[in-house]
Amino acid sequence: MPVPCVAVLALLAGPLLAAGAPATFAEQAYASSARTCVAQAGSLADVVKEQNAKNKVVVYSKSYCPYCAQVKGLFNKLNVDYKLFELDQIADGQDVQNALHDVTSRRTVPQVFVDGKFIGGCDDTTGMYQSGELKTLLETAGVSAVF
């Protein structure tokens, strides 16, 4: 089902609208016109997939979640440039979380994608870091990191 342009536009502007209201996922995902947003987005799941393909590392998070903080802390420590979507600070965050479930079959956050591939949540990501698999995955994706 197509995403209403209002929802897609909410992802366009950035983390917060000028009036201080939470932006939608579409406002954060796109930096383009409403016409482009309508042309590009068929559903929120499509927008999620597009963002995962467009950005080398994507983290879907909630600002108060300790597991999310652990993943963000790891990527910050490694100096990894990643696209962050704080679902509790996005007007349609619950809808995005439902779309993520459609994509990954998981409802929990964090959800981490590298080079368009879902790698898992906190335990998965930290486990890959400890085993050295995350380093290999980031290098293969062309993502610079300090290990």
C-alpha positions in Angstrom: 0.0 0.0 0.0 1.5 3.4 -0.9 2.6 5.6 1.9 0.7 8.9 2.1 2.9 11.8 0.9 2.5 13.4 4.3 4.1 10.4 6.0 6.8 10.3 3.4 7.4 14.1 3.7 7.8 13.6 7.4 11.0 11.7 6.7 12.3 14.5 4.4 13.3 17.3 6.6 15.5 15.9 9.3 15.2 14.9 13.0 12.8 17.8 13.9 10.5 20.0 11.9 11.0 23.8 12.3 8.0 24.0 14.6 9.6 21.5 16.9 7.3 18.6 16.2 8.9 15.2 15.5 9.6 14.6 11.9 8.4 11.5 10.2 10.6 8.8 8.8 10.1 10.1 5.2 11.3 13.5 6.2 14.5 12.0 7.7 15.0 9.5 4.9 14.7 11.9 1.9 16.2 15.3 1.2 14.1 16.0 -1.8 10.8 17.3 -3.0 7.3 16.0 -2.3 7.0 14.9 -5.9 10.2 12.8 -5.5 8.9 11.4 -2.3 5.7 10.2 -3.9 7.6 8.7 -6.9 10.1 6.9 -4.7 8.1 5.5 -1.9 5.5 2.7 -2.4 5.3 1.7 1.3 7.2 2.4 4.5 8.9 -1.0 4.1 10.1 0.2 0.7 11.5 3.4 2.3 13.2 1.3 4.9 14.7 -1.0 2.2 15.8 2.0 0.2 17.5 3.6 3.2 19.3 0.4 4.0 20.5 0.2 0.4 21.4 3.9 0.2 23.5 4.1 3.4 26.4 1.8 4.2 25.4 1.5 7.9 21.9 2.1 9.3 20.8 1.8 12.9 17.1 1.9 13.9 17.0 2.8 17.5 15.1 4.3 20.4 16.8 7.0 22.4 16.1 5.5 25.8 17.0 1.9 24.9 20.2 0.6 26.6 20.8 -2.0 23.9 20.6 0.7 21.3 23.0 2.9 23.3 25.4 0.0 23.3 25.4 -0.4 19.5 25.6 3.4 18.9 28.4 3.5 21.4 30.3 0.7 19.6 29.9 2.5 16.2 31.0 5.8 17.8 34.0 4.1 19.4 34.9 2.6 16.0 34.4 6.0 14.3 31.9 4.5 11.9 29.7 6.9 9.9 26.1 5.6 10.2 22.6 6.7 9.5 20.5 6.8 12.7 16.8 6.7 13.0 15.5 7.2 16.5 12.1 5.7 16.3 10.8 7.3 19.5 11.6 10.7 18.1 9.9 10.2 14.7 6.2 11.0 14.4 5.5 7.7 12.7 8.1 5.7 14.5 5.7 2.9 15.4 4.7 2.5 11.8 8.4 2.4 10.9 8.9 -0.3 13.5 6.1 -2.3 12.0 7.7 -1.8 8.5 11.0 -3.1 10.0 9.2 -6.2 11.2 7.9 -6.7 7.6 11.6 -6.5 6.4 13.4 -8.4 9.2 10.7 -10.4 11.0 11.9 -8.7 14.3 10.1 -6.1 16.4 12.9 -5.2 18.8 15.5 -2.5 18.4 18.2 -1.9 17.7 18.1 -3.1 14.1 21.4 -2.8 12.3 22.0 -3.0 8.6 25.4 -3.0 6.9 25.6 -2.6 3.1 21.9 -3.2 2.8 22.1 -6.5 4.8 20.3 -6.9 8.1 23.0 -8.1 10.6 20.8 -8.1 13.7 20.4 -6.4 17.0 22.7 -5.6 19.9 23.9 -9.1 20.7 24.4 -9.9 17.1 26.4 -6.7 16.4 28.6 -6.9 19.5 29.1 -10.6 18.9 30.3 -9.9 15.4 32.6 -7.2 16.8 34.1 -9.6 19.3 34.6 -12.3 16.7 36.2 -9.9 14.1 33.3 -10.6 11.7 32.1 -6.9 12.0 35.5 -5.6 10.9 35.5 -7.9 7.9 31.9 -6.9 7.0 32.7 -3.2 7.3 35.9 -3.5 5.3 34.0 -5.4 2.6 31.3 -2.7 2.5 34.0 0.0 2.2 33.2 1.5 5.6 36.1 3.1 7.4 36.4 2.1 11.0 39.1 2.3 13.7 39.6 -1.1 15.3 
